[in-house]
Amino acid sequence: MRAVVLRSFGPPDVLRVEDVPAPEPGPGEVLIQVRAVSVNRTLDVLVRKDGNNRDVKLPLVLGVDPSGVVAAVGRDVHERRVGDRVAVVNLRCGKCQYCLAGEEEDCRAGGLHLGIQRWGGYAEYVSVAEAATVPVPARLSFAEATVILRHFPTAFALARRADLRAGEWALVMGAAGALGACCIQVAKLAGARVIAAAGADERVQAAISYGADFGVNYRTQDLAHEVMRITAKHGADVVFENIADPAIWPGAFNSLAFRGRLVTAGAHGGGKVEIDVVRLYRQRNRIIGGPGNSSADVQRTLAAAAEGKLRAVIDRVLPLEQAAEAHRLVEANQVLGKVVLDPTLSG
């Protein structure tokens, strides 16, 4: 099969298409003919650069979220059949204290992470555990399924952890990005009023097209001032802050309402920021780390997608041969939404 093989860390050009043996499904596994896999900043671009401190063993095939058609099944597979349309989601162990408590996103005993410690979806075929697959709703294309199941479960988890309620104000940072676009839609489904914040006017307008009620350019406007103006001095009850840029963080943090909650699952802007602790305790604010998602969040995503309530924001779909270009685009922040690779496309 054709696969994009990473044999050394470095710039995008280290990604090269090779002919390698196709995997065979082991016990409890299914072989998927990949029809779509997304390019992610943290789990693809940063891993390609230096491994991102994730115990990567080279050579590696990246790709954490493939979707496609079941081409073969191993023994002890009970729910999947050849020809099924499926997508891959994070695998949990189902046995640890967190899984048993219904908090699967905190599982620390799961198997090897697809596309990081195990060969992933930048290939024509990938073998995964049956338990890591979910059916793709008939109304979705494979590209849509990959994008929706990549970030919407996390967006639902963030809203859940922040206890976002109908009628509240939600501020979404990085609102034109892949996760930001999902947070806007999930917040609207929850009945919140949404302010989209992005770093360029065209990205603000894109975020409004995803469903936000108001938009702010945090590069040219005083974010906290604008949020207070829009909310009649109330502030944002929930801030989805997935950037952690020291220059942008104060505006997001100072936008919080009394008893407001800031929830985060990303740190693309650097990860180290200053916190005004006096404001934190006087305003009774909370800062919540919220990566990961539960099986309930995945099921919410599938149900909403099947009903046509979710929009996958896709910038472009490229063949495997353009994986390096896809990484360059994502790394340079030159896209609106996700870049998707489709191994069935000719290069």
Summary of the structure (lengths in Angstrom):
residues: 347
radius of gyration: 20.1
end to end distance: 14.5
largest distance: 61.5
contacts: 1231
relative contact order: 0.15
helix: 31%
strand: 25%
